[in-house]
Amino acid sequence: MKLRWSLFLAAISIAVLLAGGARASRRPRYGGALRVEIGAVVRSLDPAGTSPDTEEAEARSEIGALLYDQRNSDGTFAGVAGSGAFHIAAWESGKHLTLAVNENYHAGRAFLDSIEIEMGRSAKDRLLDLEVGKTDFAEIPPEEARRTSERGVRVSTSKTQELVALVFVPGRPAAENPRVREALGRSIDRTAIVNFILQKEGEPAGGLLPQWSNGTAFLFSTSADAGGAKDLWSQIGASPRIVLGYDSGDSLGQAIAERIAVNARDAGIALSVEPIATPAPSRPSYDARLVRMPMTSSHPREALASFQAALVPLSGLDAVPLSAAASSEQIYERERSIVSGYRVVPLVWLPRVYGLGARVRDWKVPAAGEGWPFADVWLEQESQ
Amino acid sequence: MTFRSRLFWVFTIALLLSVGVIAAGVTVVARRAFDELNRQHSEALVAQFEGEFQRRGQDVVHRVQGIADAEGTVRMAIDLSRPKADVSVYVNDARGVSQSHQLDFLDFVSTDGAIITSNEWPARFGYKMDWLTQPQDWVSVGSFLMKVDTQDGPALGLMAVSTVRVGDRDLFILGGERLGKEFLHSLVLPAGMRALLYMDLDPNFQPTNLVDASGSVADGDRLASFIEQERQQPQERTFRIAWTPDPASAEAFHALPLLGRQKELLGVLFVGSSQQEMVKLEQRIRDLALAVVAMGLCFGLLLSWWGAARVTRPVRELAEGAREVSEGNWGARVQVHGRQEIGQLATAFNRMTTQLTEQREQLVQAERVAAWRELARRLAHELKNPLFPLQTTVENLQRAKGQSPGQFEEVFKESTGILLSEIEHLKNIVGRFSDFAKMPQPELGPVNVNEVVRGVVKLFEAQFSAVGRPPISTELHLAENLPEIQADAALLHRAIENLVLNAMDAMPAGGVLMLRTTEQDGSVDLEVSDTGGGLTPEECDRLFTPYYTTKQHGTGLGLAIVQSVVSDHGGRISVESETGVGTSFHLRLPVKPHLRTASSHPQEPAAPVAAGQPEPKPTEPPAGEEA
């Protein structure tokens, strides 16, 4: 009995010692410069500035979250630049940004001394730099997550928080025919898009909000119905040719559009794809376009409201306000009313995928609407 | 048409026919030679195409087999042979592999026929190619033509299939090259030739599917009907197309159908040969022929001119000689050329004119002798009449010499009176002959014929109604506005006077004397008619012969003078006579006479006969009419 207790106490002691050693090795370290590469080209850090380029707007929002301490209710930043965890140390518009740590940040000094942000890096370059350790952090396309991970790069994937949808352009003859819209919507094989194009990084979307948000996504069908689409299409007298547009710089959008064209062709629908120049023309030559809409909030009502606000000008939907106290059922009904007319056809939800360097520690995947949490990240000192 | 023109046209037509036949023959031969050359070029180009097609096909087969043998492909096949294999990881592999193997088309297809990854249509993953799963020895198939679906539309590909078998599962690799203008660009084309490729990718003819080495073909729809024929029945064909109205734009085509694995028509190769050189050659032949014809025409013109001149000159000389003879120059001669028919004809002509001249001289001589005889007879007759009373009167005087002086004085007085009278008669005879011999040349001036006629009638008015003579009434039908003629008024007055005297002599029992003037064809016609007994045709023929008369005491110079005056004024005189009805003399005097030379004046008795022969008219001989 005594021996047993002695062995027990010894084991406890060893475990405590090992745990303490491990804690000591994972203790945050101050200092170091985090090297970040982004694809966007940010030309202005003005928090009130607008840009037709979604990627630039998102990047500015991420940087703003590091520079500003306060945020308005509409998501814009408030206060003075540098009131956040970092301030601007060097700025070369569109190319390079150096953020230095704010020593007097009221929430405490960040672990990093600085953040070096290189702009305009292509996805291919970012992946390559991650592989060779030339950068510590880069956002990578979801469809490349699997391949990147197979190459030994640390990959961090968020919940699905970006919606890819097909939106019919109001006023176009093909878009104004509900049968055309429904036929095309029912012909799309979302599962194949997720499995092959996204390499299983994403979810088929039947509604606007992902399952984790409102819990009602499963109520929307995501399966393809080529037979039904073919029947619908055959009921249309003079079969119009549908032109589907995608943002010219969006390779994922192009791949999805081309797959939709294949599905449509299989259903007998005449559809061609074409890139949309930036900025988009005032008189579009396309009948429908692909849009990518990031969730600005984890809250389903706010997320749906932001989706609706983005979709109304694009699709001509009626702007029906959603009350602040809307229940899940009301949110679902609103979501259902938006997609039922096939003016907006949700396709897939995408996660945000980040590639991390080997020395990055304490990285936490940001939630929808949140910026990069670089204030909590520290860098492990590389062994000599 | 003259002989010269006829000769020219015969020569021209013969030349045109011969040159045309030669030009047509040369053109046909040249065209056949060109067609044969084009055929050889087309066959060579088709053979080159087939060779290139086969070589590229072998190359595609090797490259596709290389992909199948590659380690990555084998690993993929092994991975996919596992249960619940995840094919999605290979969805983008085809693009890289196709680029490294320089293939336009590449599909990796799983054992169930589903596309794993596609280069030409990346979004087509998951779709089936069931035909690949059919049992087939792809090695023996080699390369083949195929209609390939791409995201940009159908295309024509030279394809090959290779398989990687792991366990009981196959991985199909379908790869190939695009067949289009790049392929045509690799063909070596002779000058003037081109290769067109129609890719039969759509149900209907599409001009954009017709390409040549440089891209799309202008006016390609002109080939639509021939492509449709190939669709109906694929076989090699030749045809010709004129792209524009210009014949030089024509192009001869050799069509070669391109068939797929199932012998379906997937394309048509057109080997075109420009007809420009052919048309140029034909144009040159035509130009040369035209030049030869033009030169031939000039030569023919000269030759026909020379030939016709050589042939027709003796004939023309003969014609000219005949014309001279017809105009009275009986001494005309023609030059004798050679001894052929024309020469013999010229010799005969000369002999004829010689004989005519001789006979005319003999005739003139005979007429001259006859005229002198007539003159002598008339002189003897005229002179004998007064000589007999002279002789009788002188014999009476000789007999009266022996009578009493009173009787002698009475006889002498009576005899000298007779002598003087007869001598006066002889003087008159001599004077008339002398007057005829001394007919003066007319002195022309404006003369109104009507006035001359009125003057003559007025002169004889008293004699028309003389006592003891049956009356003669006159009828004047004188045309108004009669133009004046150029004439000698005195001579004309004398001529008309003679005609009136003749008429009076022809009407001893009275009658009607009618004078009529008219204008006709630039001349003034005067008709003097009587209602006498008329003349016989023989008398009419000799009426104007000097010293011929039908009257007892006529000299036969009246009508000769008339005829002489009329002739000297460039006019004509004729006579119409009917026995028992009367005689009409018709004078035609030109308003502007072309006077004869003095030689035509009847200085000799025979001369007026030849110079002023009146138109003979059958008439009855007048009773007592004197000429």
Interface residues (C-beta under 8 A of the other chain):
Chain A: R146 R147 D189 A192 N195 F196 I197 Q199 K200 A255 E258 R259 A261 V262 D266
Chain B: S88 V89 V91 W121 P122 A123 R124 F125 G126 Y127 Q151
